[in-house]
């Protein structure tokens, strides 16, 4: 069974990595359903999902650390399914930096080049160039214990990039860092990827990290692909309820399909009323349905023209988060509905009062 989604990449001769029906089972437990997708040359693809979604299993099968139960892995058109990990020549970066404590920064970064028997003068030049790119040239003679967590991660990145692998695989490499340092390193990895033009597959459960860094995101859940697309596609046009709620915050109005309006928009009947929205890419008859609306697309007040949805709800709380205020509303059936408002803007209502909100029809996505 091929479970690639309708938005998954179609077969392309230019694909650097082709994953064709790869799966992994352990007895009766399925770690990854048969999965098919292409990774283009020089692309930054992020595998995003919660624990147990299959993302690390897929990465490890690409690396060769885990043998596939079925399917085929091709690199540049050649079958690599059974090729040993030491013959794949891929760069690997994990959450635990695995630096050699008895070696200096310079020696750690030089290690993969020495293992490949490169000439000493070429090693010195490559190490110096790479340490400069990760801004560690002044720390070349320090030992890992003398570095901060962020500096140690830079060493791990330098050790990976120094031998110019065509493919780099990263599994939660920033998981041990604090928020500020994670954000800095996200931009650093993105910059290095662009400079070196490497094909990179990155595993994370952090949605913001995926949106910031990726060319495309592969959202995974329950050992299969939920959606594959650009960050903008994943955020603005989710294809499933899971994709919509896992990436960013969404208002979720569950209901049943009620036909279409005069403009061809899909109508969905919910406990809060009947609303119009754009139908997602998935089968309209499949499973339960919901209207997804992002909080930043919702405005206070009644709709003033056509092409708008409108509802009334009770203002339960206003939460200040710096960049904006989050208005938390309660619908009659107990569903929470959220919108964002500029901190300096007047809300025009007190806690406990009923208010009216509206949003453009095109801002709502009907998914299943």
N, C-alpha and C positions, 0 to 999 in steps of 0.2 A: 504494500500500500504506500502510495506517495502522498504525504500530508502537506506538501508545500502549499502556501496560501496563494490566492489569486494575484496578490501583489508581489510574489516572489520573483526573483530575477529569472528570465528565460535563458535557455542555453545560449551561450555566446562563445564564439571561437577565441575571443580575447580574454576569457576568464582565466585568471591565474590559478584559482582553486575551484574545483568543481566537486561538490558533495552530492552524490547521487544515491539516494535511498539508504544512507548510513543509519544503522540502528545499533542499540546495545541492550542486551538483556542479561540478567543474572538469575538463572533459574526461571521462576515465575514472575520475577520483578523486572519491569521495563524501565530502564534508565533513560532511554531515548527511543521514541517512535521513529520509523523510517522517515528520514528527512532529506530534502533535496534543495540546494541553493548554490548559487555561484558567487564567488568573491572576485571582483575585478582587480586587475593589476594596479597596484598603488592605492588601493582603497583602504579606508579605515572602517571596518565593520565591527559593530558592538553587538555581542550576545547579551541581552538584558532580560532578567527575570528573577523571580524569588528563588529561595533555596529549593532544590529538588526539581527545578524546571527542565534540567537536562543541558544547561549551557556549558558547564564545566566538562561534562561527559563528551559533548561534541568537540570542544576544544582539545581534549586529551586524545580523541581519536584522530584529529588532524595532526597532532604532534607525534603520534605513534606510541604515546605512553599507555594508551588503552586500545586493545585490538577491537575492531568492529565485529559485531555479530553477523551483520549482513550489509550489503551495499558496496559502493565503490568510491574511492577518493582519487581524484586525478589532479596532478600539478602540471601545468603547461601541456596538457593533453596526454600525459603519461600516467599509467596506473601506479599509484603509490600506496595502495590499500594495505599491502603486507610488508612495505619497506620498513626496516628497523629504525628506531628513533635516532640512533647515532649516524645514520646515513641520510637523514633528511635535511640537515644543515640549517634548521630553523632556530631563530632566536627565541628564548623562553624567559619570561619575567613573571615571578610569582609574588604573592603578598609578603612572604618571608624572603628577604633579600639574598640569603645564602652566600654572603661574602666570606672569603677566607680570612679569618681573624688574624692570622700570622703574616698576611701579605699587606703591603701598603696599597693605597688607592691605585697608584700606577701599576703595581704588580697584578692587582685584581683585574684591572681593565685589559692588561696585556695577556692574561692567561689564555683566552680563546685563540689568540693569534699564535702563541707559542705552541698550543696543541695542534695547530695547523702547519707548524714548521715554517712559518714565514721568516724571512731574513730579519736580523736584529735591527737594521737601520729602518726598514719598513715598519716594524713594530713600534719603534720609538716615535716615528712620524705620525702613525695612525693614532696611537694613544694620546699624544700631545694634542692633535687636532680634535679628537673626540672629547677629551677633558675640557678643552676650551669651549666646545659647543654646549656642554652641560654646566659650564661655569664652575669647574672644579680644578682648573689648572694650578691654582695656588695651594691646593690641598693634596697634590700628587704624592707627597711623601708621608702623609698621615696614615694611621691605621684605622680600620672601621670603628673601633671603640672610641676614637677621638672625634667622631663625626656625629652630627644630629641625625634624627630619623630621616628627614628630607634629604640630607646630603648622602646618606647611605643609599637611599632609593635612586638618587642620581648616579651613584657608582654602578648600581645594578643595571640601570638603563644604558650607561656608557659601555659596560661590559657586553651588553647585548648588541648595541649598534656598531661597535668598533669593527667587527669583522664583516660588516655590510651584508647581513643576511637578506635574501629576497623576501622572506616571510618572517614576521615576528608575531608571537602569540603571548598575550598577557592575561593572567588570571587574577583578578582583584588586586592589582599591584599597589593600589593606594589605600587599601582597607585599614592599614595600621596607623594612618596619619590623621592628624586633627583636621577640622573643616577648612581652616585658612590655608594650611599646607596642601591639603588635597586640591583645593582650587588652583593654587599656584602650579602644582605638578600636572594637573589636567592640561593647562595651557602649554606647559613645557613638553609634554609627550606629543601633543598636537603639533607643536612647532617642529620637533625632531622628525616626526613622521613626514611632514611636508618637505623638510630639507632633504631627507634621505630618499623619499619616494618609495618607501617600503610598503609591501602589502601587509596589513596589520589586522589581526582579529583580537578583540578585547572583550573580556568577560567582566560584568559588573551587575550588581543588583541596585545600583544607585541611578535613578532615572535622570537626575540633573546632570550627572557625569556623562551619561550616554548622549543627552541632548547637546551638551557643550562640545564633545570631542568627535562625534561620528560623522562620516559621510552617509552611512546607512545604519539603521538599527534593526536587529532581528529580535522581536519580542517573543519570549518563550514562556510556556506554562504547561504543567502536567506533561512534561517530556515531549513536547511538540512545539512547532512554530505557530504563534498566534497571528503575527503580522510582520511583514518585512517592508521597509521603506525608508525614506529620508526622515530626519528628525521632524521636519515640517509636516510631512505626510502623517507620521505616527501621531503627532500632537493634534493637528487640525482635522485629520480625517481618519480617526480610529475605525477599525473594521469590526471589532468585537467589544462587548462590555468589559472584558478583562483589560484589553489594550487601552480603552478609554479611561479606566479607573486606576491602572497601574502607572500610566504616564501623566504626571501632573494631577491637579485636582479637577474633578468634574461634578457637575450637578447631574443626577441620575433620576429620571422620571420613568418608572417602569409602567408598562401598559400593554395594550393589544392594538394591532394594526386596524385602521378604520378607513381604508381606501386612500384616495388622493384628492387634492383640492383642484381648482380650475387651472392652476399653474403647474400641475404635475407634482407638487410636493407631497410627500408621504404624510398622512395623518395618523397620529397615535393617540388612543384614548387612555387617559391616566386618571388616577383618583383626584388630581388637581384640575382636570379639565382635558379638553382635546386640543392638541398642538400640532403644528406643521413643522416638518424638517426634511433634510435631504436623506434619502435612503443610502445606507452604507453599501459597500461592494459585495457583501455576503448575500446568500440566498434569503429572500424576504420571508420564506416560509419556515426558516430554521429556528426552532427554539423560542425562548422568551425574547421580548423586545424592550428597548428603553430609548428614550430621547436623551442624548448627551449634550449638555451646554456648559461651556467653560465659564467660570465666574467673571472673567474680565470682559465677556461679551454681553453681560447683563447690565441694564441701566435702571435707575430709579424712575418712578413715575409711570403714568399711563402711556400706551402707545399713541403716537400722534399721527400716524399714517398707515397705509397698507404695508404688507410684507413683514408684519411684526406678530410675535406671540406675546401674550400678556397673562399675568396671574397675580392673585392677591395672597399675601402670607403675613404672618405675625413676626415682628422683629424681636428676636430672642436675645441677641447680644451683639456688641460691636467690639471687635478685637483689633488692637493696634499692633501692626507687625513692622513698622518702620516705613517701608515703601508705600504702603497703603493700609486702609482699614478693611477688615473682613466683616461684612454684615452677615450674620447668621440668622436665617429665617426658618420658621416652622410652618410647613404646609398642614392643612387640616388633617391629613392622614398620618401625621407624625414625621414625614420625610423632611430632612434638612435641605435647605436651598441656600446657596452662598453667592454673594457678589462682592466685587472689590470696588472701593471708592477712594478717591484721593483723600489723604488725611486732613487736608484743609477744607474739604468741601462740606457744606451743610447737608445733613441727612434729612432734616425736616420731619423727624419722627422720634418718639421716645421708645425705650424698651417696653415691650408689651403691646404696642400699638400695631394695627394692621396697616400694611403699606402695599402699594402696587409696583410691580417691576415688569420690564419688557425686554425683549431681545429680537434681533433680526431672524427671520425664518432660516436664512442661509447659515446662521451660526449654530443651528441645531443639527445633530447627526443621529439618525435612527439606526441602531445597531442591535445585534442579537447575541 
